[in-house]
């Protein structure tokens, strides 16, 4: 009897995690506003497909522009500076920066200057972007399931084969260099509709992203935001 490769089992399990759409849409009251950061609530991903069934198809990537707070679905922008992060892969759960130099990026080969590093610190405690040398040595390129496929792959959510539910990592903050070379910080808060504080039902509607970010528009590395 043939064994199913472990990576296939993991992908199937991840698909179950994020199995689509039902009736739960209660919105949790906002608690992330600090007066300077941008908070995006329930940004819909590709909600028109699932992993299994007759209607299944690959999930369509989409892009997001920080300064314009705008979702972009046109793949023709891939190698332009029109976007800063891309939501890719199963349930759009793999988030990549716009980098022309990193093969993990949809923008590979383009002009994007993006890079991303992680800190296990609260969002408000991150006050400065690191040096470009640090970015070069520690660039993740993209973030998704923490510790998958290797322990060195740092992500924004934790996932177990027991519950098949994505749990965003607390106090995991990402610092970015944007497509145009500015500095920013990012916290991915939720992938489930309504930003519920906890999910116990794997059929909760998904993907609907809640996240916040701050871009330093003056070009400096200062990322201070109110506590």
Secondary structure, DSSP 8 states (H G I E B T S, - for coil): -----HHHHHHHHHHHHT----S-----------SSSEEEEEEE--TT--SSSTT------EEEETTTTEEE--GGGTTSSS-SEEEESGGG-EEEE-BSS-TTSTTTTSS-B-EEEEESS-GGG--B---HHHHHHH--SEE-BTT-SSTT---SEEE-TTT--EEE-TT-EEEEE-TTS-EEEEEEEEEETT--S----TTS-EEEEEEEEEEETTSSSB-----
